Amino acid sequence: MTADFTGRDRRRHDAADCLLTFLVVFGNYLVSTPRGVMLDDDGFFILAAWFNGVAHPPGYPLYTFLAHLGTLLPIGSVAFRVHLMSALFGALACVCIWKLARLLLDSRLYAYAAALAFGFSRTFWSQSIIAEVYSLNVLFIAGLLLLALAYTRQPEHDGRDGRPLWIALLYGLSLSNHWPLMLLSTPALAAVLWPKRRQMAGQAPALLGVLLLGL
């Protein structure tokens, strides 16, 4: 019973820490998000999002679709709405990084340091406040690594874990956002999942079907 309460307390505190991480990062992104069109691909992605069209190769259909949903928000300019979606993805990616560091290092302080250092790094911050696909791409990579790490820590006899299916679905979705970068990240994901290779091989038909559904 004591262990159960301890586990509940940890989950509750972790949830509060994740929420705080999101609010801090997203709040800073929100106040620094440009209200107008910026340079590089910003205007092109905003245009593609507004018309729910196709961006430059490889197309980025998932980002364009989600950004199009962002244009429906009744706030600010169209550019600001699309920028806001990138900021949302970036803040959620930092939450996943917080959870990853918490699992790997078992320290809330180190988890905050990892998430905030990444979220407020010059490169990631700059790409999370304009119309770009990279914050969504990092969200997918961090989310997949988090799911994979949690899955590999489950007991061998636990056959009820549905995380392999979620991993397959998210991986398929990620390929529809930025497949070149996701393919480059695949060896890292495979390395984390290596201890569960036999279990996943036994689910290969179902995993392939879910992956194609996401794609």
ChimeraX commands (.cxc) that place a marker at each C-alpha (Angstrom):
marker #1 position 0.00,0.00,0.00 radius 0.5
marker #1 position 2.81,2.40,0.88 radius 0.5
marker #1 position 4.55,1.68,-2.41 radius 0.5
marker #1 position 1.28,2.29,-4.26 radius 0.5
marker #1 position 0.83,5.68,-2.60 radius 0.5
marker #1 position 4.45,6.54,-3.26 radius 0.5
marker #1 position 3.96,5.71,-6.95 radius 0.5
marker #1 position 0.82,7.84,-7.06 radius 0.5
marker #1 position 2.59,10.76,-5.41 radius 0.5
marker #1 position 5.44,10.54,-7.90 radius 0.5
marker #1 position 3.05,10.47,-10.86 radius 0.5
marker #1 position 1.14,13.43,-9.46 radius 0.5
marker #1 position 4.30,15.45,-8.92 radius 0.5
marker #1 position 5.62,14.52,-12.35 radius 0.5
marker #1 position 2.35,15.59,-13.95 radius 0.5
marker #1 position 2.58,18.94,-12.17 radius 0.5
marker #1 position 6.19,19.35,-13.28 radius 0.5
marker #1 position 5.27,18.55,-16.89 radius 0.5
marker #1 position 2.49,21.13,-16.79 radius 0.5
marker #1 position 4.85,23.74,-15.36 radius 0.5
marker #1 position 7.43,22.96,-18.05 radius 0.5
marker #1 position 4.79,23.38,-20.74 radius 0.5
marker #1 position 3.51,26.67,-19.33 radius 0.5
marker #1 position 6.99,28.17,-18.93 radius 0.5
marker #1 position 8.13,27.20,-22.42 radius 0.5
marker #1 position 4.87,27.93,-24.22 radius 0.5
marker #1 position 4.45,31.22,-22.35 radius 0.5
marker #1 position 7.85,32.42,-23.52 radius 0.5
marker #1 position 7.18,31.25,-27.06 radius 0.5
marker #1 position 3.81,33.00,-27.00 radius 0.5
marker #1 position 5.20,36.41,-26.14 radius 0.5
marker #1 position 8.06,36.10,-28.66 radius 0.5
marker #1 position 6.01,34.69,-31.55 radius 0.5
marker #1 position 5.99,37.04,-34.56 radius 0.5
marker #1 position 2.61,38.46,-35.55 radius 0.5
marker #1 position 3.62,38.86,-39.20 radius 0.5
marker #1 position 5.31,36.88,-41.94 radius 0.5
marker #1 position 9.00,36.17,-41.50 radius 0.5
marker #1 position 11.79,35.16,-43.91 radius 0.5
marker #1 position 12.83,31.78,-45.38 radius 0.5
marker #1 position 9.95,29.27,-45.72 radius 0.5
marker #1 position 7.66,31.04,-43.28 radius 0.5
marker #1 position 5.40,32.72,-45.82 radius 0.5
marker #1 position 5.30,29.61,-47.97 radius 0.5
marker #1 position 4.14,27.40,-45.09 radius 0.5
marker #1 position 1.58,29.98,-43.98 radius 0.5
marker #1 position 0.19,30.09,-47.51 radius 0.5
marker #1 position 0.06,26.29,-47.73 radius 0.5
marker #1 position -1.63,26.13,-44.33 radius 0.5
marker #1 position -4.24,28.76,-45.21 radius 0.5
marker #1 position -5.30,26.92,-48.37 radius 0.5
marker #1 position -4.65,23.46,-46.85 radius 0.5
marker #1 position -2.36,22.89,-49.82 radius 0.5
marker #1 position 0.99,21.25,-50.47 radius 0.5
marker #1 position 4.29,22.71,-49.31 radius 0.5
marker #1 position 7.62,22.23,-51.07 radius 0.5
marker #1 position 8.99,18.66,-51.34 radius 0.5
marker #1 position 8.57,16.38,-49.48 radius 0.5
marker #1 position 5.24,18.11,-48.96 radius 0.5
marker #1 position 4.86,17.92,-45.15 radius 0.5
marker #1 position 1.16,16.97,-45.33 radius 0.5
marker #1 position 0.71,16.43,-41.60 radius 0.5
marker #1 position 2.22,19.77,-40.58 radius 0.5
marker #1 position 0.26,21.57,-43.29 radius 0.5
marker #1 position -3.00,19.96,-42.13 radius 0.5
marker #1 position -2.39,20.76,-38.45 radius 0.5
marker #1 position -1.30,24.30,-39.31 radius 0.5
marker #1 position -4.49,24.67,-41.36 radius 0.5
marker #1 position -6.49,23.79,-38.24 radius 0.5
marker #1 position -4.50,26.51,-36.48 radius 0.5
marker #1 position -5.65,29.09,-39.04 radius 0.5
marker #1 position -9.21,28.51,-37.82 radius 0.5
marker #1 position -8.39,29.99,-34.41 radius 0.5
marker #1 position -10.21,33.32,-33.97 radius 0.5
marker #1 position -7.16,35.17,-32.66 radius 0.5
marker #1 position -4.56,37.44,-34.22 radius 0.5
marker #1 position -3.32,37.33,-37.78 radius 0.5
marker #1 position -3.14,34.19,-39.88 radius 0.5
marker #1 position 0.64,34.24,-39.54 radius 0.5
marker #1 position 0.36,34.40,-35.74 radius 0.5
marker #1 position -2.05,31.45,-35.70 radius 0.5
marker #1 position 0.29,29.25,-37.71 radius 0.5
marker #1 position 3.27,30.34,-35.62 radius 0.5
marker #1 position 1.25,29.45,-32.53 radius 0.5
marker #1 position 0.92,25.84,-33.72 radius 0.5
marker #1 position 4.70,25.54,-34.03 radius 0.5
marker #1 position 5.03,26.97,-30.52 radius 0.5
marker #1 position 2.55,24.40,-29.21 radius 0.5
marker #1 position 4.49,21.53,-30.78 radius 0.5
marker #1 position 7.75,22.92,-29.41 radius 0.5
marker #1 position 6.41,23.21,-25.86 radius 0.5
marker #1 position 5.01,19.68,-25.99 radius 0.5
marker #1 position 8.38,18.43,-27.25 radius 0.5
marker #1 position 10.02,19.97,-24.17 radius 0.5
marker #1 position 7.54,18.12,-21.96 radius 0.5
marker #1 position 8.59,14.85,-23.62 radius 0.5
marker #1 position 12.23,15.75,-23.06 radius 0.5
marker #1 position 11.46,16.41,-19.38 radius 0.5
marker #1 position 9.91,12.95,-19.09 radius 0.5
marker #1 position 12.83,11.34,-20.92 radius 0.5
marker #1 position 15.36,12.92,-18.59 radius 0.5
marker #1 position 13.24,11.97,-15.58 radius 0.5
marker #1 position 13.22,8.32,-16.65 radius 0.5
marker #1 position 16.91,8.21,-17.49 radius 0.5
marker #1 position 18.33,10.24,-14.60 radius 0.5
marker #1 position 15.60,9.93,-11.94 radius 0.5
marker #1 position 16.01,13.59,-11.04 radius 0.5
marker #1 position 13.45,16.36,-11.36 radius 0.5
marker #1 position 16.21,18.99,-11.34 radius 0.5
marker #1 position 18.08,17.38,-14.23 radius 0.5
marker #1 position 14.80,16.92,-16.08 radius 0.5
marker #1 position 14.07,20.64,-15.80 radius 0.5
marker #1 position 17.62,21.47,-16.87 radius 0.5
marker #1 position 17.35,19.25,-19.96 radius 0.5
marker #1 position 13.90,20.45,-21.03 radius 0.5
marker #1 position 14.48,24.16,-20.48 radius 0.5
marker #1 position 18.00,24.17,-21.91 radius 0.5
marker #1 position 16.70,22.55,-25.07 radius 0.5
marker #1 position 13.52,24.63,-25.28 radius 0.5
marker #1 position 15.38,27.92,-24.83 radius 0.5
marker #1 position 18.31,27.04,-27.05 radius 0.5
marker #1 position 18.71,29.58,-29.81 radius 0.5
marker #1 position 18.08,27.18,-32.69 radius 0.5
marker #1 position 15.04,25.36,-31.32 radius 0.5
marker #1 position 13.43,28.53,-29.99 radius 0.5
marker #1 position 13.82,30.24,-33.35 radius 0.5
marker #1 position 12.20,27.32,-35.18 radius 0.5
marker #1 position 9.35,27.01,-32.67 radius 0.5
marker #1 position 7.96,30.51,-33.18 radius 0.5
marker #1 position 7.68,30.51,-36.98 radius 0.5
marker #1 position 5.92,28.34,-39.55 radius 0.5
marker #1 position 8.33,25.41,-39.72 radius 0.5
marker #1 position 8.10,21.63,-39.41 radius 0.5
marker #1 position 10.98,21.08,-37.00 radius 0.5
marker #1 position 9.19,21.56,-33.67 radius 0.5
marker #1 position 6.64,18.92,-34.71 radius 0.5
marker #1 position 9.48,16.70,-35.86 radius 0.5
marker #1 position 11.23,16.97,-32.47 radius 0.5
marker #1 position 7.92,16.25,-30.75 radius 0.5
marker #1 position 7.64,13.01,-32.70 radius 0.5
marker #1 position 11.23,11.97,-32.03 radius 0.5
marker #1 position 11.08,12.74,-28.31 radius 0.5
marker #1 position 7.64,11.15,-27.96 radius 0.5
marker #1 position 8.73,7.98,-29.74 radius 0.5
marker #1 position 11.89,7.67,-27.65 radius 0.5
marker #1 position 9.84,8.21,-24.48 radius 0.5
marker #1 position 7.35,5.50,-25.43 radius 0.5
marker #1 position 10.14,3.14,-26.47 radius 0.5
marker #1 position 12.05,3.64,-23.23 radius 0.5
marker #1 position 8.95,3.11,-21.11 radius 0.5
marker #1 position 8.09,-0.02,-23.10 radius 0.5
marker #1 position 11.53,-1.60,-22.75 radius 0.5
marker #1 position 11.30,-1.18,-18.97 radius 0.5
marker #1 position 8.19,-3.35,-18.77 radius 0.5
marker #1 position 8.51,-6.99,-17.61 radius 0.5
marker #1 position 9.08,-9.58,-20.32 radius 0.5
marker #1 position 5.85,-11.42,-19.49 radius 0.5
marker #1 position 3.64,-8.35,-19.80 radius 0.5
marker #1 position 1.82,-9.00,-23.07 radius 0.5
marker #1 position -0.93,-6.45,-22.51 radius 0.5
marker #1 position 1.20,-3.38,-23.15 radius 0.5
marker #1 position -0.25,-1.42,-26.05 radius 0.5
marker #1 position 2.75,0.86,-26.46 radius 0.5
marker #1 position 4.18,-1.00,-29.48 radius 0.5
marker #1 position 1.02,-0.13,-31.41 radius 0.5
marker #1 position 1.27,3.51,-30.35 radius 0.5
marker #1 position 4.92,3.55,-31.39 radius 0.5
marker #1 position 4.03,2.18,-34.81 radius 0.5
marker #1 position 1.19,4.69,-35.24 radius 0.5
marker #1 position 3.32,7.68,-34.23 radius 0.5
marker #1 position 6.18,6.50,-36.42 radius 0.5
marker #1 position 3.84,6.35,-39.41 radius 0.5
marker #1 position 2.51,9.82,-38.63 radius 0.5
marker #1 position 6.04,11.15,-38.22 radius 0.5
marker #1 position 6.97,9.96,-41.70 radius 0.5
marker #1 position 4.14,12.10,-43.08 radius 0.5
marker #1 position 5.69,15.15,-41.47 radius 0.5
marker #1 position 9.42,14.97,-42.31 radius 0.5
marker #1 position 10.41,11.51,-43.46 radius 0.5
marker #1 position 14.12,12.25,-44.17 radius 0.5
marker #1 position 14.82,13.37,-40.60 radius 0.5
marker #1 position 12.74,10.56,-39.15 radius 0.5
marker #1 position 14.65,7.96,-41.14 radius 0.5
marker #1 position 17.90,9.45,-39.83 radius 0.5
marker #1 position 16.50,9.12,-36.29 radius 0.5
marker #1 position 15.32,5.53,-36.78 radius 0.5
marker #1 position 18.61,3.84,-35.70 radius 0.5
marker #1 position 18.37,5.57,-32.30 radius 0.5
marker #1 position 14.78,4.40,-31.90 radius 0.5
marker #1 position 15.74,0.87,-32.96 radius 0.5
marker #1 position 18.58,0.83,-30.43 radius 0.5
marker #1 position 16.20,1.70,-27.59 radius 0.5
marker #1 position 13.72,-0.97,-28.72 radius 0.5
marker #1 position 16.40,-3.65,-29.24 radius 0.5
marker #1 position 15.70,-5.44,-25.91 radius 0.5
marker #1 position 12.08,-5.98,-27.04 radius 0.5
marker #1 position 12.90,-7.06,-30.60 radius 0.5
marker #1 position 11.44,-10.56,-30.22 radius 0.5
marker #1 position 8.15,-9.33,-28.79 radius 0.5
marker #1 position 7.81,-6.75,-31.53 radius 0.5
marker #1 position 8.71,-9.27,-34.22 radius 0.5
marker #1 position 5.81,-11.39,-33.03 radius 0.5
marker #1 position 3.49,-8.43,-33.55 radius 0.5
marker #1 position 4.96,-7.47,-36.92 radius 0.5
marker #1 position 1.73,-7.78,-39.02 radius 0.5
marker #1 position -0.28,-5.66,-36.60 radius 0.5
marker #1 position 2.52,-3.12,-36.21 radius 0.5
marker #1 position 2.91,-2.79,-39.96 radius 0.5
marker #1 position -0.82,-2.25,-40.38 radius 0.5
marker #1 position -0.90,0.47,-37.71 radius 0.5
marker #1 position 2.20,2.12,-39.17 radius 0.5
marker #1 position 0.57,2.29,-42.59 radius 0.5
marker #1 position -2.57,3.69,-40.97 radius 0.5
marker #1 position -0.50,6.50,-39.48 radius 0.5
marker #1 position 1.30,7.08,-42.76 radius 0.5
marker link #1:1,2 radius 0.2
marker link #1:2,3 radius 0.2
marker link #1:3,4 radius 0.2
marker link #1:4,5 radius 0.2
marker link #1:5,6 radius 0.2
marker link #1:6,7 radius 0.2
marker link #1:7,8 radius 0.2
marker link #1:8,9 radius 0.2
marker link #1:9,10 radius 0.2
marker link #1:10,11 radius 0.2
marker link #1:11,12 radius 0.2
marker link #1:12,13 radius 0.2
marker link #1:13,14 radius 0.2
marker link #1:14,15 radius 0.2
marker link #1:15,16 radius 0.2
marker link #1:16,17 radius 0.2
marker link #1:17,18 radius 0.2
marker link #1:18,19 radius 0.2
marker link #1:19,20 radius 0.2
marker link #1:20,21 radius 0.2
marker link #1:21,22 radius 0.2
marker link #1:22,23 radius 0.2
marker link #1:23,24 radius 0.2
marker link #1:24,25 radius 0.2
marker link #1:25,26 radius 0.2
marker link #1:26,27 radius 0.2
marker link #1:27,28 radius 0.2
marker link #1:28,29 radius 0.2
marker link #1:29,30 radius 0.2
marker link #1:30,31 radius 0.2
marker link #1:31,32 radius 0.2
marker link #1:32,33 radius 0.2
marker link #1:33,34 radius 0.2
marker link #1:34,35 radius 0.2
marker link #1:35,36 radius 0.2
marker link #1:36,37 radius 0.2
marker link #1:37,38 radius 0.2
marker link #1:38,39 radius 0.2
marker link #1:39,40 radius 0.2
marker link #1:40,41 radius 0.2
marker link #1:41,42 radius 0.2
marker link #1:42,43 radius 0.2
marker link #1:43,44 radius 0.2
marker link #1:44,45 radius 0.2
marker link #1:45,46 radius 0.2
marker link #1:46,47 radius 0.2
marker link #1:47,48 radius 0.2
marker link #1:48,49 radius 0.2
marker link #1:49,50 radius 0.2
marker link #1:50,51 radius 0.2
marker link #1:51,52 radius 0.2
marker link #1:52,53 radius 0.2
marker link #1:53,54 radius 0.2
marker link #1:54,55 radius 0.2
marker link #1:55,56 radius 0.2
marker link #1:56,57 radius 0.2
marker link #1:57,58 radius 0.2
marker link #1:58,59 radius 0.2
marker link #1:59,60 radius 0.2
marker link #1:60,61 radius 0.2
marker link #1:61,62 radius 0.2
marker link #1:62,63 radius 0.2
marker link #1:63,64 radius 0.2
marker link #1:64,65 radius 0.2
marker link #1:65,66 radius 0.2
marker link #1:66,67 radius 0.2
marker link #1:67,68 radius 0.2
marker link #1:68,69 radius 0.2
marker link #1:69,70 radius 0.2
marker link #1:70,71 radius 0.2
marker link #1:71,72 radius 0.2
marker link #1:72,73 radius 0.2
marker link #1:73,74 radius 0.2
marker link #1:74,75 radius 0.2
marker link #1:75,76 radius 0.2
marker link #1:76,77 radius 0.2
marker link #1:77,78 radius 0.2
marker link #1:78,79 radius 0.2
marker link #1:79,80 radius 0.2
marker link #1:80,81 radius 0.2
marker link #1:81,82 radius 0.2
marker link #1:82,83 radius 0.2
marker link #1:83,84 radius 0.2
marker link #1:84,85 radius 0.2
marker link #1:85,86 radius 0.2
marker link #1:86,87 radius 0.2
marker link #1:87,88 radius 0.2
marker link #1:88,89 radius 0.2
marker link #1:89,90 radius 0.2
marker link #1:90,91 radius 0.2
marker link #1:91,92 radius 0.2
marker link #1:92,93 radius 0.2
marker link #1:93,94 radius 0.2
marker link #1:94,95 radius 0.2
marker link #1:95,96 radius 0.2
marker link #1:96,97 radius 0.2
marker link #1:97,98 radius 0.2
marker link #1:98,99 radius 0.2
marker link #1:99,100 radius 0.2
marker link #1:100,101 radius 0.2
marker link #1:101,102 radius 0.2
marker link #1:102,103 radius 0.2
marker link #1:103,104 radius 0.2
marker link #1:104,105 radius 0.2
marker link #1:105,106 radius 0.2
marker link #1:106,107 radius 0.2
marker link #1:107,108 radius 0.2
marker link #1:108,109 radius 0.2
marker link #1:109,110 radius 0.2
marker link #1:110,111 radius 0.2
marker link #1:111,112 radius 0.2
marker link #1:112,113 radius 0.2
marker link #1:113,114 radius 0.2
marker link #1:114,115 radius 0.2
marker link #1:115,116 radius 0.2
marker link #1:116,117 radius 0.2
marker link #1:117,118 radius 0.2
marker link #1:118,119 radius 0.2
marker link #1:119,120 radius 0.2
marker link #1:120,121 radius 0.2
marker link #1:121,122 radius 0.2
marker link #1:122,123 radius 0.2
marker link #1:123,124 radius 0.2
marker link #1:124,125 radius 0.2
marker link #1:125,126 radius 0.2
marker link #1:126,127 radius 0.2
marker link #1:127,128 radius 0.2
marker link #1:128,129 radius 0.2
marker link #1:129,130 radius 0.2
marker link #1:130,131 radius 0.2
marker link #1:131,132 radius 0.2
marker link #1:132,133 radius 0.2
marker link #1:133,134 radius 0.2
marker link #1:134,135 radius 0.2
marker link #1:135,136 radius 0.2
marker link #1:136,137 radius 0.2
marker link #1:137,138 radius 0.2
marker link #1:138,139 radius 0.2
marker link #1:139,140 radius 0.2
marker link #1:140,141 radius 0.2
marker link #1:141,142 radius 0.2
marker link #1:142,143 radius 0.2
marker link #1:143,144 radius 0.2
marker link #1:144,145 radius 0.2
marker link #1:145,146 radius 0.2
marker link #1:146,147 radius 0.2
marker link #1:147,148 radius 0.2
marker link #1:148,149 radius 0.2
marker link #1:149,150 radius 0.2
marker link #1:150,151 radius 0.2
marker link #1:151,152 radius 0.2
marker link #1:152,153 radius 0.2
marker link #1:153,154 radius 0.2
marker link #1:154,155 radius 0.2
marker link #1:155,156 radius 0.2
marker link #1:156,157 radius 0.2
marker link #1:157,158 radius 0.2
marker link #1:158,159 radius 0.2
marker link #1:159,160 radius 0.2
marker link #1:160,161 radius 0.2
marker link #1:161,162 radius 0.2
marker link #1:162,163 radius 0.2
marker link #1:163,164 radius 0.2
marker link #1:164,165 radius 0.2
marker link #1:165,166 radius 0.2
marker link #1:166,167 radius 0.2
marker link #1:167,168 radius 0.2
marker link #1:168,169 radius 0.2
marker link #1:169,170 radius 0.2
marker link #1:170,171 radius 0.2
marker link #1:171,172 radius 0.2
marker link #1:172,173 radius 0.2
marker link #1:173,174 radius 0.2
marker link #1:174,175 radius 0.2
marker link #1:175,176 radius 0.2
marker link #1:176,177 radius 0.2
marker link #1:177,178 radius 0.2
marker link #1:178,179 radius 0.2
marker link #1:179,180 radius 0.2
marker link #1:180,181 radius 0.2
marker link #1:181,182 radius 0.2
marker link #1:182,183 radius 0.2
marker link #1:183,184 radius 0.2
marker link #1:184,185 radius 0.2
marker link #1:185,186 radius 0.2
marker link #1:186,187 radius 0.2
marker link #1:187,188 radius 0.2
marker link #1:188,189 radius 0.2
marker link #1:189,190 radius 0.2
marker link #1:190,191 radius 0.2
marker link #1:191,192 radius 0.2
marker link #1:192,193 radius 0.2
marker link #1:193,194 radius 0.2
marker link #1:194,195 radius 0.2
marker link #1:195,196 radius 0.2
marker link #1:196,197 radius 0.2
marker link #1:197,198 radius 0.2
marker link #1:198,199 radius 0.2
marker link #1:199,200 radius 0.2
marker link #1:200,201 radius 0.2
marker link #1:201,202 radius 0.2
marker link #1:202,203 radius 0.2
marker link #1:203,204 radius 0.2
marker link #1:204,205 radius 0.2
marker link #1:205,206 radius 0.2
marker link #1:206,207 radius 0.2
marker link #1:207,208 radius 0.2
marker link #1:208,209 radius 0.2
marker link #1:209,210 radius 0.2
marker link #1:210,211 radius 0.2
marker link #1:211,212 radius 0.2
marker link #1:212,213 radius 0.2
marker link #1:213,214 radius 0.2
marker link #1:214,215 radius 0.2
view
